[in-house]
Amino acid sequence: MVNFSYSSNLQGSFERPDGVDKVTANLKFLTDLSFPNMLYGKILRSVYPHAKIISISAKNAEELPGVRAVITSKDVPGLNRFGLIFPDQPVLCEDRVRYVGDAVAAVAAETEEIAEKALQLIEVEYEPLPVIDDPEKALLPSAPQLHPDGNILHQASYQKGNVEEAFQTCDFIVEETYELPRQMHAYMETEGGVIVPEKDGRITVYAGTQHGYKDRFQLARILDIPESKIRVVSSPMGGSFGGKDELNIQPYGALLAIKTGCPVKIHQSRRESVRSGLKRHPMKITMKTGASRSGKILAHQVRIIADTGAYATLGPAVLDFAVEHAAGPYIIRNVHVEGVSVYTNNGVAGEFRGFGGNQVTFALEGQMDRLAAKLGICPMELRKRNLRKADDPGPVGQEIAPTDGAAQVLKAISQSLLLNNKEKREESTSQWKKTGIGVAIAMHGGGLGFGRLDPAGGRISLNEEGKIEISFGFEEFGQGLLSVIEQLAIKEIGCSSNDIKITIGDTDCVPSSGSSTASRGTSMVWHALQRMKGPFKKRLLEKASQCTGVPVDQLYLGPSGIWSCESKTEPLITYQQIAYETKDDPIQIETEFHFPTTPHSIPGGHYLYSFAACAARVEVDVLTGIVRVKNLEQSVAAGPVIYPTGYLGQIEGGSVMALGYTLLEEALMEKGKYVTENFDSYLIPTINDIPLSMNITAIEDLYEGDEYGPRGVGEIGTVAVAPAIVKAIYDAIGLWVTKLPVSREEIVKAVNQREMKEWLTTKL
Amino acid sequence: MADNKIVEKIKSPLEEKIKISLVVNGQEKELLVNATMRLADILREELQLTGTKVSCEIGRCGACSVIMDGKLVNSCLVRAYQANQKEILTIEGLGMNGLHPIQKAFLEEGGFQCGYCTPGMIIAVKALFDQYANPTKEQILEGLSGNLCRCTGYGGIIRAIQKLTES
């Protein structure tokens, strides 16, 4: 018997529709595809983090045998820019590079080796420019301007009451600056795919993304061809976590495929991926929080500086999200939040699971723990005293769907094994190892928020083969969306899994459903099926009634077909038979709607929220500074569970990704260049780094009258972990960590400075 | 530019090929390949066995794990000449006669999400059980520490192994 303890209240195991193909590797990822006459593409990226391009000469590369095309900015027929919010990133730089991932040329050749060699033969003459490697330097008046409108990408703020006056009345004030690192998504499949020119003049883009239609829109703009000429096949993917939401290799593959008339495969190496790919925004967050003696928080002031890197992508939205969540689930009368997202010559920061919430929640929960210590009250109690009630407005004063999630998760975590097992708390494996426990909570908005185009939709039909075909414009990148669709369809329609065909991730075959981001997939599938199931069932039953003569009210949908109240062993009429009967007028229902938003006009303001509480127990080795998370528990309130294995996997996987964020991960840059270029120096958790005891509790009850169904859980499991671990470190050795990833040197230094004494007394 | 002068000296990819023979998933293969071609590329490109994945290319992630003459190796670090006369087991060879118990356990316990590390991970679990019929906690952690999974947090993988050790 193996000594691990992984438990949860998530019961019921269903085989994933993509499961067998994944464990046997029959499943072809888009980077596994190959086509006849396929060429290999490579992208030449900038040598400098900031430089003028004086000249580019591709002559030597073009003459290399086996090279079929070299492209530079001159070869972009349409808009030489991309970007999800506004296009400011050059596909191929004309005269200036702003980060080491900037593309200056690309090559298609008969082999990957030749393409690689050709890149080295392209002569680019640069004139290096001063490098802005820090957002605070970028804000200095003397800083070079990286974009026409300066170095500020976006500013956002929220204010209520008067913090200055309120601080005067506070008995206790805590002020701290928190620093959060540049985290890499580290999806195991790096960016890649194949772009195929088709005989009919169209192109097919087989490349992972989190929003196929958006890729199609951006590519049409770049290639200057109608969207109808582009088919984007965007699923499956070997992980994304937000990182493949923006365009990556698609424009280069498409330009090269069109120029050569051949399929072009590009699959970035890990180094290329690190260099060019998005990261989580490094943020510096200063919070000043004041409370009365009784533990009522009276004022909360927040300043956020985000390093957005060279280009915009979703940077503005990430900052809006951070500002929105700066007071989290707490009701504070006086709040002032100011955020600024700043261009630098560092790698591009953008969309990443948690979307600005991780950074700001780390700071907020750090404040709660520091305040509780100052006030001398239990940190859980301080949170409870200031927690939102079900009918309270959202964190920026907006109307939200009433939810008791904050209180639910706090209550659940207070009943956790970890917080109720005193023996475990004190258990330590050596005198040099000190243990501690920390708890934190998080609130997280779903969907893109107010004022953002956030359409959703789906289609359900009875296809020619008699399968109930359910189509969404979503992508499967591991999160288990296929299972969610299948389980919901079985439940809402009444058929069996054998009756269903699911189609996703192919713009030629699916309706627009919006992006597979922002914890919206599960939620939108549920909403779509609620809208479509009635009309779809009605049409099937009417047809069945017409064919069999049995009245509609005695019929229902079941496995394999339509059953009557009297049918016992087989359906009265099968789906195949109905499909045959309706072949001239197939049954098909489509729906289009918008993700539910708050009625208040707050840019990006959310309406649906999920909640999590995390308890962590750590063991700190005071000789080496190594922190090990021994136990981790999370309780999550996100509505009904659709696919228990997937839900559990999201929370466990999110927890471990956040453990990496807390203790290990930083895509370190020096003077605009990556120091960590691969998994030898950028360390993500291995199986040896994880807690050997985890417990996940899903709270399924929605607030009375809530009609919005299940919320997605893709992000919420990543948010509360870092502050819980850091509080546990304080509990163990009396050190308040303000900077992630937690530095071993800092721990050893702190322990040495206090001659290993003070923490023994500060602990209680 | 100085960079380009160095570049000009770089020779074109080696044209010389060597003949190797190896047994892949029980089938004998004779191939004419560059002596330094990576085993991962031989599998994926010469033999169209794309189940073996490539992710870091420096032997740190284990996505390309295969079993070579009974030992777990990163196929991105094995060159053609080193694979000559060797017997290779890839993910495609594991489930040839229906799902292997390891594959079943991964399916039932959520031992994967995106599926990209999965072939290498399952092969590493196979190597673990080949070595220890009833592995201890330390043996499991050691045996799988070379295989990165970014999705699951390893919970489902551990549950799958627990299931296998219990049966």
Interface residues (C-beta under 8 A of the other chain):
Chain A: M1 V2 N3 F4 Y6 S13 E15 R16 D18 G19 V20 D21 K22 V23 T24 A25 N26 L27 K28 F29 D32 V47 T111 E113 I114 K117 Q120 L121 E123 V124 E125 H185 A186 Y187 M188 E189 T190 P236 M237 G238 G239 F241 S269 R270 F477 G478 Q479 G480 T645 G646 L648 G649 E652 G653 G654 S655 V656 M657 N678 F679 D680 I684 P685 T686 I687 N688 I690 L692 M694
Chain B: M1 D3 N4 V7 E8 I10 S12 P13 R44 T50 G51 T52 K53 S55 C56 E57 I58 R60 C61 A63 I91 E92 L94 G95 L99 Q103 F106 L107 E108 E109 G110 G111 F112 Q113 C114 G115 Y116 C117 T118 P119 I122 P135 T136 K137 I140 L141 E142 L144 S145 G146 N147 L148 C149 R150 C151 T152 G153 Y154 G155 G156 I157 I158 R159 I161 Q162 T165 E166
